[in-house]
Amino acid sequence: MDTELIQQIRDKARSLLEEGTVEGVIGYERASDGVTARPFFAYKPSATERLIFDETCAHNLVKYLLDRRGKKMAVVVKPCDSRAINLLLNEGQIERDKVFIIGVGCPGMVETSWNHKSETLQAKCRSCQLSKPLVYDFLAGGELERQAEEETYSDVVEAEAESLATRREFWLEQFGRCIRCYACRQVCPGCYCPVCFAERLEPLWVGIRIAPEENELWQTIRSFHLAGRCIGCNECERVCPVGIPLSLLNRKLEKDVKELFAFQAGLDADEPPPFATFKKEEKLELGE
Amino acid sequence: MNLFASKNDLIRWLDSLLQERIVIAPVRGQAQIVFQPISKVEEIAFDFDNTTLSPKGWFLPPTETLFSVQRDDGQVELVPTLVEQDAVLFGLHPCDAKGIALMDKPLLQEPGDALYRERRTRTALVGLACRQVQPECFCTSMGSAPDDPSNVDILLTEVEDGYVVQAVTEKGKALLPQGLVEYKGKVPSPPKPQAVPIKEVISVMRELFNDPYWEQLGDRCLHCNICAYVCPTCYCFDMRDYTDKGKVERVRSWESCQSRGFSLTAGGYDPRTTKGERLRQRFYHKLLYFPEQFQDVACVGCGRCVRACPVNIDIREVISDLQQVMEAKSGS
C-alpha cells in the first residue's frame, strides 16, 4: 500500500468535507475479509481515516454518482474510471460542477476474490494506456509511469476466427449459466435507464425465464446498448457470479466501433458516441 | 449404529442409484461448482468447500413451467407439470440441508406448493459432513453444525479409506445398500466455524427499523440479485403467463426483494423506493419476519452471500453492527 497516496486522498477528502465543498466522499475502505477493498461513503471528516487505496480497489465508483444526482459529491477515480465520468458528462447524467474528482494514478488492479488477492494484473490493466485520469480536480499520487502492452484485441480476433456455429455454441453455453441476477447491469456506469428493457412489460422485450435463449436475448441487448458507450472498466465481468466472459462481447463491440467510427467511449466529454449522433454526410441517397 | 462404506462401496452404491434414479451432485464446471444431475459417478466433485449456487434449485428451479393450457376443438385443458422420477441429492453440506428444511416451512405449509412438495417427497438427501470450514462460514450460530445430521436422510463423514455412514431416517435406511459393516472407530470431531451474535440481534430488530444504518448500508449496495440467488433459503419468485398461438404456459422464475420491480404495485406505488429500504427488507425477512412466522432464522450461515457480494455486504458484519447500533442507542 502506498501510504503517502492514501494520506493525500484522506487529507483532500477531509478538507472537502470540513469546508463543506461536498456532502460526501465516495472512496474505498478495507473489506470485511481484511484483504480486498469495498466502496465507502464518508460524510464526516473523521470517517475519511477509513479511506484506502491499493491494487484491490477495482470498483468503478463513478456508478454511485447516478444515485446522487444534484448533490455535490467527491469521488475517487482511477484513470479507467475517468472515462465513465466523460461518458456521463457527455450524456448529461452528471453535472461537472457537482462532482469533485479525486484522481489517482493507478498501478493496475489485480484479480481478487473474497478473502484472496492474487499477483495477477487484471487483463484490462495490462493494456491500459492511461497514466492518469482524463479528468480530475485533484490528482493524488501524481502521474505514474506505465509499461502498457499494446491493445491488439487478440482475444477478440481469436474469437472472430471461429465459425458462426462454434461461436453460437460457445455463447449459448456461457449464457446458459447466467442466472439473470443483473449484477452486470447494476454495476455498469453506462446502464442507467429508469426502466430497463428487461423489466418493461409494455412492450415486452424479454421474458422472465432464466434459460439459455432468454438469457442470450438479455445479454445481447445489454451489450448492444453499450456499443460505442462501454468504457471498458470491465466491472460487469468482475462481478458476474458465474464467470461469463462479458469482456469478450464488450471488446468486440469496442473494436468494431473503433474501426468503423474511429471512436472510443469516454475519452472526451465533448464528443458524443457514434450512435447518439447523425452527420449530414452519413445520409444515404435514395436507393443507396 | 454407524456403518462404514469404503470409497469403492460408495462408488458402487452411487452407480446402482444411478440405474434407478436421478442423482444430483456437485459438479465442477468452467467457472463454478454447482449441483446438477449426473450421468456417471466420475463427474462428482468430492472435494469442494461450498458450491457457487445452493442446491435449492433442484426443488425450486430458477425457472419452471407450473402448468400449461391447451385448447383443442373448443375444449380447454389444464396440463400440470409432473415430477416423474425419484431422485437423490448427494453431497450437500449440513448448512444446505438446513436451508431446504427452512424452505419447507413456507412452501409445504398448507395448501403447499405442489411441485415443490412433489420434488421434496421424491428426493432423498445424502449429506456430507464438512471436513473444514471457511472463513465466511457461521453455521453453528444459525442452529446447524458441520456434522449436523438433522436435515438429511443419510449423513456421510469422510474418514481414512472411506466414509462413516449414518442412516438418519427410514427413507435413508431404505436407500442404503446391503452388507455395509458397522463402524466402530471414532468419528472425527467437526471443525469449528466462527460465531456471530444472532440471538441478541433478533430481539432488538424491531427497534432498529427506522435507524439511519440501513440507508448507510444501502449506499454501496448495487441492488443486483446475487445474494438472493446464491442463498439456500431465499424462495421468492415471479410468475408470468407466456402465450403463443393458443398455447399458454404459466412460468415462474426466481426473483428477489432487491429488484426494482419487486414491490411495485398496480397503479405505480412502491413501498420500498430507496436502496436502504430494499436492503433492509432482505435482513428483516431473514432475521425478524421469518423467525416470527416460522420460529427459525432464515439464514443457515453458509457464507455464500458474504463470498459473492461484489461490494462486500456481509451479513455477519450487519449482525454485529446492529448490536452496536442498539448498544449505542440504549447507552445514549
Boltz contact constraints between the chains, C-beta under 6 A:
constraints:
  - contact:
      token1: [A, 31]
      token2: [B, 312]
      max_distance: 6.0
  - contact:
      token1: [A, 32]
      token2: [B, 312]
      max_distance: 6.0
  - contact:
      token1: [A, 32]
      token2: [B, 314]
      max_distance: 6.0
  - contact:
      token1: [A, 32]
      token2: [B, 317]
      max_distance: 6.0
  - contact:
      token1: [A, 38]
      token2: [B, 311]
      max_distance: 6.0
  - contact:
      token1: [A, 38]
      token2: [B, 312]
      max_distance: 6.0
  - contact:
      token1: [A, 39]
      token2: [B, 220]
      max_distance: 6.0
  - contact:
      token1: [A, 39]
      token2: [B, 311]
      max_distance: 6.0
  - contact:
      token1: [A, 41]
      token2: [B, 219]
      max_distance: 6.0
  - contact:
      token1: [A, 114]
      token2: [B, 307]
      max_distance: 6.0
  - contact:
      token1: [A, 115]
      token2: [B, 135]
      max_distance: 6.0
  - contact:
      token1: [A, 179]
      token2: [B, 229]
      max_distance: 6.0
  - contact:
      token1: [A, 181]
      token2: [B, 224]
      max_distance: 6.0
  - contact:
      token1: [A, 181]
      token2: [B, 225]
      max_distance: 6.0
  - contact:
      token1: [A, 181]
      token2: [B, 226]
      max_distance: 6.0
  - contact:
      token1: [A, 181]
      token2: [B, 229]
      max_distance: 6.0
  - contact:
      token1: [A, 182]
      token2: [B, 224]
      max_distance: 6.0
  - contact:
      token1: [A, 183]
      token2: [B, 224]
      max_distance: 6.0
  - contact:
      token1: [A, 183]
      token2: [B, 226]
      max_distance: 6.0
  - contact:
      token1: [A, 186]
      token2: [B, 222]
      max_distance: 6.0
  - contact:
      token1: [A, 186]
      token2: [B, 223]
      max_distance: 6.0
  - contact:
      token1: [A, 186]
      token2: [B, 224]
      max_distance: 6.0
  - contact:
      token1: [A, 187]
      token2: [B, 222]
      max_distance: 6.0
  - contact:
      token1: [A, 199]
      token2: [B, 261]
      max_distance: 6.0
  - contact:
      token1: [A, 208]
      token2: [B, 238]
      max_distance: 6.0
  - contact:
      token1: [A, 208]
      token2: [B, 240]
      max_distance: 6.0
  - contact:
      token1: [A, 208]
      token2: [B, 253]
      max_distance: 6.0
  - contact:
      token1: [A, 209]
      token2: [B, 63]
      max_distance: 6.0
  - contact:
      token1: [A, 209]
      token2: [B, 251]
      max_distance: 6.0
  - contact:
      token1: [A, 209]
      token2: [B, 253]
      max_distance: 6.0
  - contact:
      token1: [A, 210]
      token2: [B, 62]
      max_distance: 6.0
  - contact:
      token1: [A, 210]
      token2: [B, 63]
      max_distance: 6.0
  - contact:
      token1: [A, 210]
      token2: [B, 253]
      max_distance: 6.0
  - contact:
      token1: [A, 211]
      token2: [B, 63]
      max_distance: 6.0
  - contact:
      token1: [A, 239]
      token2: [B, 310]
      max_distance: 6.0
  - contact:
      token1: [A, 241]
      token2: [B, 226]
      max_distance: 6.0
  - contact:
      token1: [A, 241]
      token2: [B, 308]
      max_distance: 6.0
  - contact:
      token1: [A, 242]
      token2: [B, 32]
      max_distance: 6.0
  - contact:
      token1: [A, 243]
      token2: [B, 31]
      max_distance: 6.0
